[in-house]
Amino acid sequence: MAIAHDYVVAVSRRAKIAAFCVSGGFLVLLLRLFYIQGINHPYYQEKALQQHWAKVPLPAQRGEIRDRHGLLLAVSQESYSFYADPKEVKDAARVAQQLSPMFAMTEQELLPRLTHPARRFVWLKRQLPRDKAEAVKKLKFAGIYERKEPRRIYPHGKLASHVLGFVSVDQEGLEGIEAGFNTELSGQDGFLWNLKDGRLSRLGIYSPEAPEVKPRDGATVYLTIVARLQYVLETELQKALDEYPSLGAAGVLLDVASGEILAMASLPDFDPNDFLRYDRNTWRNRAVSNAYEQGSVMKPFIIAAALAEKLVTPDTTFFCHHGACRIIPGRVLHDSHPYGTLTVEEIIIKSSNIGTALVGMELGSERLCRYLEHLGFGRKTNIGLPGEATGLMKPAERWSNFTLTSVPMGHEICLTPLQMAAAYTTLAGDGIYRPPSIVKKLHYPGGKVLYRYQPPELRRIYPADTVAKMQKMLRLVVASGTAQKANLKMVAVAGKTGTAQKLDEHGQYSHTKYISVFAGFAPAENPQYCCLLMLDEPQGAYYGGTVAAPAAGRILQQICLHQALLEEYERNSVAKSH
């Protein structure tokens, strides 16, 4: 009986242990269920969503870029990209051999991608045109797949390449307008959800719970650029560069009345359709990204300031010391010719360094610096192009006597070609500085249009009588002064030449490296267009009147004559209609 009792006790103990373990197990399961469905419910809900649904992006269409008259300059077109799943590729060597000529790649470049040990997705070639893509698809290689992608096309090749810029293979703007207005051009991508089964196959099952956000396409950007004028500027700038080989060149053409940029060029240039084939230095827009000491093109602003302050008149005389003057202790200035007494008008016509420095000393550092600041010197124009330089101009409190006698000659102050060209519109126009602009309007899908922002308060720099006097002087510079090679028969051009020494590797002014510039406007009697051309270290000649002035004169003449023909045609059309 004792044995039976012990057996019953042992069985009872085992039963209690088993019941405890089962109860504990159920308790653990209940706690785990509470954790999953209560505390950590959002996490598992998201996991289930990812397993049941696929979020499919709906890319927005990148906006176009057009000139001010609507000519297409940049557009996105459908292209075809190919990728590989290396685990599915069979006979990778043969695949690489046949695809290499179609992809313009070597077999050695393709083979590692086709045999990658760890990845199931490897890009082979992006953005092939339709004809080449069709040839690849006909081969029907296992593990080679196609995906449609947009490709950016620039129909006119190199035309306005530095203005337009380019995009990455993923349609992100990298330079020019493409980068500066990337947000507006890109729009906003949308998405939709697709149901999937256990094999991850997408099912065309409608569900009211499936959200969808439609893409918002990018805006069309209308530039102030005129493609025809851009072609004229680029052609003449290239001719100047061919005649006087240089490190580079830049040109800007502005509308005097509005400050709008009608053309902007930088050389050497590139084709944005295939920008990777060019050296990165060619991508740089010298018109906005490089600042230079520009020499005597600065002189008219010093004379204009002195006229506006009633310190001088065009007939006021200064003794120019026959070509050499110890203008301040420790500083001797020189003129290219030994001039004696010159009037202010003659100082500009003959481009006297000594005479202009003497006028600058009459103004003084604070007053002269204030005028130059009003012209936008030392700050960005903020036209919207990336990489724009501020230039370099010291505040008045840091000017020395050397600075006061250097700035009037265009030294100790660095400006971009755009800054200088924009400043010249104040002399060509009504004395008011208008910030330059390169975008005319943004046209959004649906009809919304945003126009260029114009500052509500424009600053008058020079009174009207000062502007009239300066226009007369600058016309005489072309007619009988240093810019006579810009003096053409059919259109009267006004302007000023500049020849600035560059610093050498020792920080001294070089006698072999120069910046050659011409800034001017036409027609002289009623200025409508302002043009600046600059060549960096030209060979064969270096004076601005020889290197830059002839091309600038031809540009202004072509544009003025063409505009006159258009106006005549419009008048005749109106007359016939009546």
TIDOVEX-668647 format. One record per residue (C-alpha): residue in three letters; z, y, x. Coordinates in Angstrom, 3 decimals. Each point is the difference from the previous one (the first is absolute). Example, Ala and Ser with C-alpha at 12.3 -4.5 7.8 and 13.67 -1.06 7.14 Angstrom:
BEGIN
   r       c3       c2       c1
 ala    7.800   -4.500   12.300
 ser   -0.660    3.440    1.370
***
This chain:
BEGIN
   r       c3       c2       c1
 met    0.000    0.000    0.000
 ala    0.661    2.311    2.939
 ile   -3.547   -0.578    1.186
 ala   -1.379    0.950   -3.432
 his    2.078    3.142   -0.030
 asp   -1.231    1.079    3.431
 tyr   -3.602   -0.629   -1.068
 val    0.415    2.168   -3.115
 val    1.504    2.820    2.066
 ala   -2.848   -0.161    2.539
 val   -2.673    0.021   -2.712
 ser    1.713    2.885   -1.753
 arg    0.161    1.987    3.237
 arg   -3.679   -0.613    0.709
 ala   -0.889    1.025   -3.542
 lys    1.926    3.253    0.363
 ile   -1.701    0.735    3.324
 ala   -3.419   -0.729   -1.524
 ala    0.776    2.176   -3.024
 phe    1.179    2.790    2.283
 cys   -3.166   -0.204    2.111
 val   -2.254   -0.028   -3.065
 ser    1.898    2.924   -1.530
 gly   -0.137    1.867    3.315
 gly   -3.720   -0.654    0.220
 phe   -0.575    1.326   -3.495
 leu    2.132    3.019    0.847
 val   -2.074    0.679    3.128
 leu   -3.187   -0.335   -2.057
 leu    1.352    2.373   -2.629
 leu    1.006    2.516    2.665
 arg   -3.422   -0.320    1.636
 leu   -1.711    0.426   -3.366
 phe    2.114    3.073   -0.698
 tyr   -0.952    1.426    3.428
 ile   -3.708   -0.661   -0.550
 gln   -0.293    1.176   -3.591
 gly    2.690    2.641    0.059
 ile    0.701    1.573    3.348
 asn   -3.332   -0.636    1.815
 his   -2.264   -0.017   -3.046
 pro   -2.301    2.881    1.149
 tyr   -0.788   -1.766    3.309
 tyr   -1.060   -3.264   -1.624
 gln   -1.848    1.829   -2.719
 glu   -2.046    1.732    2.701
 lys   -0.612   -3.349    1.734
 ala   -1.217   -1.490   -3.264
 leu   -2.230    2.999   -0.582
 gln   -1.547   -0.464    3.431
 gln   -0.648   -3.684   -0.708
 his   -1.424    0.515   -3.472
 trp   -1.906    3.244    0.483
 ala   -2.280    1.501    2.648
 lys   -0.081    3.768    0.463
 val   -3.638    0.957    0.514
 pro   -0.682    3.440    1.490
 leu   -2.645    2.199   -1.606
 pro   -1.251    2.289    2.797
 ala   -0.831    3.586   -0.829
 gln   -3.456    1.277    0.919
 arg    0.148    2.448    2.907
 gly   -1.366    3.402   -0.942
 glu   -3.253    1.412    1.317
 ile   -0.458    2.959    2.336
 arg   -2.794    2.452   -0.852
 asp   -1.205    3.327    1.336
 arg    0.403    3.167   -2.066
 his   -3.286   -0.670   -1.842
 gly    0.832   -3.628   -0.805
 leu   -1.890   -1.765    2.802
 leu    1.669   -3.357    0.685
 leu    1.617   -0.162    3.445
 ala    2.346   -3.013   -0.316
 val    0.225   -2.835   -2.535
 ser    1.522   -3.474   -0.270
 gln   -2.282   -2.973   -0.647
 glu    0.705   -3.674   -0.592
 ser   -0.055   -2.234    3.082
 tyr    0.974   -3.576    0.820
 ser    2.712   -1.207    2.359
 phe    0.545   -3.564    1.214
 tyr    3.166   -1.844    0.939
 ala    0.891   -3.551    0.994
 asp    2.654   -2.583   -0.856
 pro    0.152   -1.770    3.401
 lys    1.483   -3.173   -1.521
 glu   -3.105   -0.442   -2.139
 val   -2.601    0.802    2.669
 lys   -1.939   -3.023    1.278
 asp   -1.831   -0.030    3.330
 ala    1.183    3.480    0.995
 ala   -2.281    0.119    3.047
 arg   -3.143   -0.420   -2.149
 val    1.271    2.540   -2.539
 ala    0.676    2.553    2.765
 gln   -3.442   -0.602    1.476
 gln   -1.822    0.686   -3.270
 leu    2.154    2.895   -1.178
 ser    0.145    1.942    3.275
 pro   -3.466    1.624   -0.304
 met    0.604    0.858   -3.675
 phe    3.354    1.605    0.781
 ala   -1.202    1.657    3.250
 met    2.830   -1.780    1.809
 thr    0.123   -2.492    2.838
 glu    0.911   -3.636   -0.534
 gln    3.014    0.572    2.275
 glu    1.255    2.685   -2.409
 leu   -0.476   -2.143   -3.120
 leu    1.258   -3.390    1.178
 pro    3.721    0.949    0.383
 arg   -0.031    1.418   -3.524
 leu   -1.591   -3.120   -1.464
 thr    2.543   -2.279    1.707
 his    3.185    2.046   -0.371
 pro    2.852   -2.568   -0.131
 ala    2.486    1.918   -2.137
 arg   -1.905    2.191   -2.445
 arg   -1.822   -0.780   -3.247
 phe   -1.716    3.387   -0.202
 val   -1.949    1.564    2.887
 trp   -2.502    2.836   -0.312
 leu   -3.372   -0.762    1.578
 lys   -2.177    3.015   -0.841
 arg    0.588    2.996   -2.231
 gln   -2.465    2.002   -2.077
 leu   -3.337   -1.731    0.400
 pro   -2.951    1.286   -2.049
 arg   -1.337   -2.146   -2.834
 asp   -2.980   -1.499    1.868
 lys    2.094   -1.281    2.905
 ala    2.704   -1.233   -2.363
 glu   -2.531   -2.036   -1.976
 ala   -1.171   -1.668    3.209
 val    3.591   -1.003    0.848
 lys    0.662   -1.381   -3.485
 lys   -3.115   -2.215    0.141
 leu    1.551   -1.941    2.889
 lys    2.821   -1.205   -2.301
 phe    2.468   -0.716    2.769
 ala    3.312   -1.541   -1.073
 gly    2.948    2.336    0.497
 ile   -2.137    3.178    0.140
 tyr    0.609    2.336   -2.923
 glu   -1.316    3.350   -1.208
 arg    1.776    3.064   -1.369
 lys   -1.610    3.156   -1.383
 glu    1.202    3.247    1.562
 pro   -1.124    3.644   -0.096
 arg   -1.754    1.438    3.037
 arg   -0.242    3.726    0.747
 ile   -3.553    1.248    0.436
 tyr   -1.096    3.345    1.477
 pro   -3.638    0.410   -1.142
 his   -0.883    2.741    2.495
 gly    1.341   -1.673    3.125
 lys    1.315    2.486    2.544
 leu   -0.372    3.050   -2.239
 ala    3.397    1.742   -0.304
 ser    1.678   -3.022    1.582
 his    3.021    1.981    1.236
 val    0.483    1.616   -3.390
 leu   -0.266   -3.256   -1.955
 gly    1.875   -2.244    2.442
 phe    0.166   -3.715   -0.800
 val    2.177   -2.746   -1.509
 ser    1.500   -3.254    1.249
 val   -1.242   -3.379   -1.145
 asp    2.726    0.199   -2.676
 gln   -1.352    3.323   -1.305
 glu    2.752    2.179    1.466
 gly   -1.174    3.399    1.236
 leu    0.336    0.363    3.769
 glu   -1.756    3.273    0.858
 gly   -1.479    3.084   -1.631
 ile   -0.006    0.552   -3.749
 glu    0.439   -3.762   -0.461
 ala    3.441    0.302    1.616
 gly    0.982    3.503   -1.113
 phe   -0.682   -0.804   -3.675
 asn    0.693   -3.730    0.150
 thr    2.464    0.067   -2.913
 glu   -2.411    1.816   -2.305
 leu   -2.945   -2.197    1.004
 ser    1.917   -3.292   -0.206
 gly    1.204    0.281   -3.580
 gln    2.581   -2.562   -1.133
 asp   -0.458   -3.769   -0.136
 gly    0.807   -1.930   -3.167
 phe    0.930   -3.641   -0.634
 leu    0.021   -2.785   -2.576
 trp    1.823   -3.354   -0.333
 asn   -1.676   -3.419   -0.299
 leu    1.738   -3.186   -1.168
 lys   -0.006   -2.960    2.426
 asp    0.558   -3.692   -0.526
 gly    1.893   -2.334    2.338
 arg   -3.035   -0.232    2.294
 leu   -0.122    3.804    0.296
 ser   -3.243    0.130   -1.981
 arg   -0.405    3.208   -1.928
 leu   -0.294   -0.494   -3.738
 gly   -1.774    2.374   -2.322
 ile    2.854    0.016   -2.502
 tyr    0.729    3.213   -1.832
 ser    3.626    0.988   -0.123
 pro    1.330    3.202   -1.567
 glu    2.747   -0.119    2.627
 ala   -2.504    0.358    2.852
 pro    0.037    3.664    1.126
 glu   -3.121    1.717    1.307
 val   -0.360    3.334    1.747
 lys   -3.531    1.274    0.271
 pro   -1.050    1.598    3.305
 arg   -0.487    3.750    0.278
 asp   -3.079    0.702    2.085
 gly    0.083    2.653    2.693
 ala   -1.267    3.550   -0.382
 thr   -3.407    1.177    1.147
 val    0.453    2.630    2.708
 tyr   -2.541    2.830   -0.047
 leu   -0.138    1.778    3.349
 thr   -0.941    3.598    0.685
 ile   -2.476   -1.415    2.522
 val   -3.734    0.377   -0.722
 ala   -1.827   -3.025    1.447
 arg   -3.147    2.007    0.779
 leu    1.970    2.633    1.928
 gln    1.969   -2.738    1.718
 tyr   -3.267   -1.475    1.254
 val   -1.142    3.390    1.335
 leu    3.300    0.550    1.823
 glu    0.050   -3.484    1.533
 thr   -3.654    0.182    1.066
 glu    0.320    3.361    1.759
 leu    3.320   -0.944    1.590
 gln   -1.603   -3.160    1.405
 lys   -2.922    2.038    1.369
 ala    2.463    2.257    1.832
 leu    1.828   -3.043    1.355
 asp   -3.267   -1.553    1.176
 glu   -0.974    3.207    1.809
 tyr    3.456    0.547    1.498
 pro    1.734   -3.399    0.371
 ser    3.707    0.433   -0.763
 leu    3.181   -1.977   -0.529
 gly   -0.349    0.803   -3.678
 ala   -0.906    2.628   -2.546
 ala    1.193    1.284   -3.361
 gly   -1.416    2.172   -2.735
 val    1.271    1.528   -3.246
 leu   -1.922    1.782   -2.766
 leu    2.004    1.934   -2.614
 asp   -0.742    1.855   -3.209
 val    1.188    3.551    0.683
 ala    1.004    0.804   -3.575
 ser    2.146   -3.072   -0.659
 gly    0.949   -1.487    3.371
 glu   -1.529   -3.327   -1.061
 ile   -1.330   -2.213    2.776
 leu   -3.720   -0.547   -0.571
 ala   -0.451   -2.181    3.085
 met    2.153   -1.313    2.836
 ala   -1.202   -2.028    2.972
 ser    1.420   -1.553    3.146
 leu   -1.896   -1.683    2.837
 pro   -0.136   -2.705    1.179
 asp   -0.063   -1.559   -3.454
 phe    0.045   -3.530   -1.444
 asp   -1.214   -2.067   -2.941
 pro    2.909   -0.609   -2.414
 asn   -1.784   -3.132   -1.284
 asp    0.678   -1.624    3.381
 phe    2.663    2.204    1.580
 leu    1.547   -2.756    2.152
 arg   -3.180   -0.084    2.074
 tyr    0.775    3.515    1.298
 asp    2.546    1.238    2.499
 arg    3.162    1.267   -1.709
 asn   -0.474    3.430    1.598
 thr   -3.133    0.494   -2.104
 trp    2.133   -0.213   -3.159
 arg    1.800    3.222    0.932
 asn   -1.024    3.054   -2.003
 arg   -0.108    2.711    2.670
 ala   -0.363    2.709   -2.641
 val    3.565   -0.530   -1.274
 ser    1.792   -2.296    2.463
 asn   -0.677    1.768    3.328
 ala    1.315    3.472    0.831
 tyr   -1.590    2.067    2.761
 glu    0.241    3.338    1.730
 gln   -3.217    1.519   -1.332
 gly   -0.477    3.127    2.079
 ser   -1.707    3.168   -1.180
 val   -0.498   -1.034   -3.640
 met    3.630    1.194   -0.284
 lys   -0.850    3.607    0.926
 pro   -1.216    1.230   -3.420
 phe    3.412   -0.737   -1.549
 ile    1.771    2.187    2.574
 ile   -2.440    2.866   -0.557
 ala    0.241   -0.417   -3.787
 ala    3.809    0.158    0.132
 ala   -0.111    3.191    2.063
 leu   -2.490    1.548   -2.441
 ala    2.160   -1.004   -2.973
 glu    3.065    1.595    1.653
 lys   -1.982    3.224    0.623
 leu    0.666   -0.295    3.738
 val   -3.703    0.221    0.888
 thr   -3.392    0.706   -1.515
 pro   -3.313   -1.566    1.029
 asp   -0.593    3.094    2.164
 thr    3.362   -0.033    1.813
 thr   -0.566   -0.410    3.752
 phe    1.796   -2.088    2.626
 phe   -0.555    0.067    3.751
 cys   -0.795   -3.552    1.129
 his    0.441    0.568    3.760
 his   -3.464   -1.165    1.010
 gly    0.667   -3.681   -0.559
 ala    3.440   -0.519    1.593
 cys    3.338    1.359   -1.230
 arg    3.619   -0.658    0.969
 ile    0.917    0.220   -3.643
 ile    3.690   -0.885    0.547
 pro    1.947   -0.683    3.177
 gly   -1.155   -3.305    1.457
 arg   -3.055   -0.305   -2.246
 val   -3.583    0.995    0.733
 leu   -2.563   -0.366   -2.786
 his   -3.731   -0.206    0.609
 asp   -3.127    0.663   -2.058
 ser   -3.281   -1.808    0.509
 his   -1.610    3.383    0.812
 pro    1.445    3.221    1.492
 tyr    0.522    2.230   -3.025
 gly    1.370    3.540    0.171
 thr    0.923    1.804   -3.224
 leu   -0.800   -1.968   -3.171
 thr    0.460    0.788   -3.665
 val    1.767   -2.575   -2.174
 glu   -3.384   -0.920   -1.451
 glu   -1.399   -0.551    3.510
 ile    3.044   -2.078    0.964
 ile   -0.964   -2.476   -2.722
 ile   -3.743    0.123    0.683
 lys    0.440   -0.557    3.744
 ser    3.035   -2.285   -0.461
 ser    2.215    1.875    2.471
 asn    3.183   -1.867    0.869
 ile    1.621    3.094    1.445
 gly   -0.853    2.197   -2.985
 thr    1.276   -2.549   -2.536
 ala    3.240   -0.521    1.946
 leu    0.579    3.770    0.049
 val   -0.461    0.095   -3.792
 gly    2.410   -2.918   -0.324
 met    2.603    1.889    2.002
 glu   -0.351    2.900   -2.430
 leu    0.904   -2.379   -2.826
 gly    2.938   -1.652    1.760
 ser    1.181   -3.610   -0.248
 glu    1.818    0.137   -3.336
 arg   -2.730    1.751   -1.933
 leu   -2.846   -2.051    1.483
 cys    1.868   -3.265   -0.544
 arg    0.598    0.913   -3.653
 tyr   -3.727    0.517   -0.632
 leu   -0.869   -3.325    1.624
 glu    2.639   -1.823   -2.045
 his   -1.519    1.452   -3.188
 leu   -3.316   -1.536    1.081
 gly    1.573   -3.457   -0.007
 phe    0.240   -0.416    3.766
 gly    2.713   -2.412    1.131
 arg    0.174   -1.980   -3.246
 lys   -2.066   -2.642   -1.781
 thr   -2.564    0.994   -2.601
 asn    1.136   -3.033   -2.082
 ile   -3.483   -0.892   -1.212
 gly    1.041   -3.620   -0.503
 leu   -1.583   -1.675    3.030
 pro    2.354   -2.131    2.135
 gly    0.715    0.874    3.607
 glu   -0.376    3.743   -0.442
 ala    1.411    1.957    2.953
 thr    2.176    3.087   -0.409
 gly   -1.430    1.675    3.070
 leu    2.272    1.929    2.331
 met    1.233    3.572   -0.285
 lys    3.318    1.237    1.352
 pro    2.274    2.037   -2.282
 ala    0.106    3.692    0.892
 glu    3.451   -0.224    1.617
 arg   -1.415   -2.407    2.591
 trp   -2.982    2.175    0.948
 ser    0.014    1.351    3.552
 asn   -2.161    2.784    1.399
 phe   -2.317   -2.742    1.228
 thr   -0.244   -1.372   -3.568
 leu   -0.799    3.423   -1.432
 thr   -2.912    0.385    2.423
 ser   -1.160   -3.639   -0.280
 val   -0.110   -0.484   -3.783
 pro   -2.560    2.800   -0.575
 met   -2.367   -1.927    2.306
 gly    0.607   -3.285   -1.851
 his    2.408   -1.542    2.513
 glu    3.623   -1.121   -0.466
 ile   -0.942   -0.807   -3.607
 cys   -1.583   -3.234   -1.208
 leu   -1.869   -0.367   -3.279
 thr   -1.999   -2.685   -1.724
 pro   -3.634    0.859   -0.770
 leu    0.922   -0.007   -3.704
 gln    2.835    2.503    0.490
 met   -2.301    2.372    1.866
 ala   -2.854   -0.377   -2.496
 ala    2.371    0.674   -2.930
 ala    1.298    3.128    1.733
 tyr   -3.557    1.313    0.401
 thr   -0.525   -0.100   -3.766
 thr    2.470    2.916   -0.250
 leu   -2.357    2.113    2.137
 ala   -3.082   -1.291   -1.783
 gly    1.486    0.492   -3.462
 asp    2.394    2.524   -1.463
 gly    2.831   -0.126    2.529
 ile    1.952   -2.606   -2.009
 tyr    0.961   -3.313    1.594
 arg   -0.867   -2.964   -2.224
 pro    1.266   -3.398    1.138
 pro   -2.926   -2.371    0.567
 ser   -0.462   -2.979   -2.308
 ile   -2.109   -3.145    0.079
 val    0.694   -1.588   -3.416
 lys   -1.550    1.676   -3.043
 lys    1.507   -2.166   -2.736
 leu    1.397   -3.429   -0.900
 his   -1.602   -1.718   -2.996
 tyr    2.172   -2.763   -1.470
 pro   -1.212   -2.797   -2.296
 gly    0.420    1.160   -3.571
 gly   -1.164    3.527    0.712
 lys    3.029    1.658    1.619
 val   -1.087    2.508    2.663
 leu    2.178    1.703    2.608
 tyr   -1.510    2.966    1.820
 arg    0.803    1.374    3.415
 tyr    3.291    1.873    0.166
 gln   -0.460    3.663    0.897
 pro    3.062    1.900    1.239
 pro    0.976    2.541   -2.681
 glu    0.517    2.806    2.507
 leu   -2.680    0.514    2.638
 arg    0.931    2.213    2.921
 arg   -2.188    2.952    0.994
 ile   -0.107    0.165    3.787
 tyr   -2.403    2.887    0.598
 pro   -0.964    2.958   -2.245
 ala   -3.583    0.247   -1.219
 asp   -0.981    2.799    2.399
 thr    1.208   -2.061    2.971
 val   -2.041   -2.995   -1.146
 ala   -3.128    2.166   -0.351
 lys    0.448    1.354    3.534
 met    0.528   -3.479    1.440
 gln   -3.068   -1.398   -1.744
 lys   -2.096    2.787    1.518
 met    1.400   -0.676    3.484
 leu   -0.535   -3.751   -0.261
 arg   -3.578    0.556   -1.126
 leu   -0.546    2.090    3.147
 val    1.458   -2.849    2.122
 val   -2.876   -2.178   -1.219
 ala   -2.632    2.716    0.010
 ser    0.697    1.422    3.463
 gly    3.084   -1.674    1.485
 thr    1.091   -3.392    1.266
 ala   -1.370   -1.994   -2.979
 gln   -3.636    1.092    0.042
 lys   -1.225   -3.611   -0.049
 ala    1.326   -0.189   -3.569
 asn   -2.066    3.056   -0.955
 leu   -2.759   -1.454   -2.183
 lys   -2.748    1.934   -1.758
 met    0.306   -1.257   -3.549
 val    3.782    0.229   -0.531
 ala    2.431    2.541    1.472
 val    2.913   -1.837    1.624
 ala    3.306    1.537    1.131
 gly    2.591   -1.638    2.208
 lys    1.764   -0.365    3.332
 thr   -0.316   -2.311    2.963
 gly    2.830   -1.631    1.911
 thr    0.178   -1.659    3.413
 ala    3.447   -1.299    0.933
 gln    1.082   -1.651    3.238
 lys    1.838   -3.292   -0.467
 leu    3.072   -1.013    1.946
 asp   -0.575   -2.452    2.829
 glu    2.249   -2.901    1.028
 his    2.224    2.429    1.975
 gly    0.599    2.314   -2.961
 gln   -2.303    2.691    1.394
 tyr   -3.017    1.506   -1.746
 ser   -3.076   -1.915    1.104
 his   -3.209    1.590    1.256
 thr   -2.098   -3.006   -1.032
 lys    1.361   -0.980   -3.443
 tyr   -0.547    2.278   -2.993
 ile    0.160    0.193   -3.781
 ser   -3.127    1.686   -1.433
 val    0.246    1.516   -3.483
 phe   -1.873    2.159   -2.461
 ala    1.502    1.182   -3.292
 gly   -2.111    2.037   -2.392
 phe   -1.251    0.639   -3.502
 ala   -3.167    0.864   -1.932
 pro   -1.712    1.835   -1.547
 ala    1.616    2.830    1.948
 glu   -0.583    2.527   -2.799
 asn    1.660   -2.227   -2.631
 pro    1.747   -2.953    1.676
 gln    0.016   -3.251   -1.955
 tyr    0.372   -2.668    2.691
 cys    2.287   -0.202    3.008
 cys   -0.782   -2.410    2.832
 leu    1.827   -1.040    3.174
 leu   -1.389   -2.307    2.697
 met    1.910   -1.205    3.040
 leu   -0.994   -2.168    2.989
 asp    2.582   -1.512    2.346
 glu   -0.945    0.129    3.715
 pro   -3.773    0.489   -0.396
 gln   -2.164   -0.778    3.017
 gly   -2.969    2.094    1.127
 ala    1.429    3.228   -1.413
 tyr    3.341    1.027   -1.398
 tyr   -0.159    3.506   -1.489
 gly    0.539   -0.052   -3.757
 gly   -2.967    2.326   -0.464
 thr   -2.285   -2.536    1.706
 val    1.443   -3.308   -1.175
 ala    1.381    0.509   -3.533
 ala   -1.574    3.198   -1.366
 pro   -3.635   -1.208   -0.322
 ala    0.916   -3.063   -2.073
 ala    2.376    2.011   -2.210
 gly   -2.722    2.581   -0.593
 arg   -2.481   -2.695   -1.030
 ile    2.534   -1.549   -2.374
 leu    0.760    3.308   -1.718
 gln   -3.685    0.884   -0.251
 gln   -0.976   -3.344   -1.556
 ile    2.790    0.188   -2.544
 cys   -0.620    3.620   -0.974
 leu   -3.744   -0.527   -0.383
 his    0.505   -3.117   -2.079
 gln    2.483    1.817   -2.221
 ala   -2.444    2.887   -0.423
 leu   -2.737   -2.432   -1.063
 leu    2.344   -1.617   -2.523
 glu    0.939    3.360   -1.482
 glu   -3.671    1.000   -0.212
 tyr   -0.831   -3.284   -1.721
 glu    2.819    0.502   -2.512
 arg   -1.126    3.571   -0.758
 asn   -3.580   -1.189   -0.588
 ser    1.219   -2.810   -2.237
 val    2.050    2.395   -2.114
 ala   -2.943    2.424   -0.223
 lys   -2.340   -2.765   -1.172
 ser    2.484   -1.188   -2.614
 his   -0.027    3.480   -1.552
***
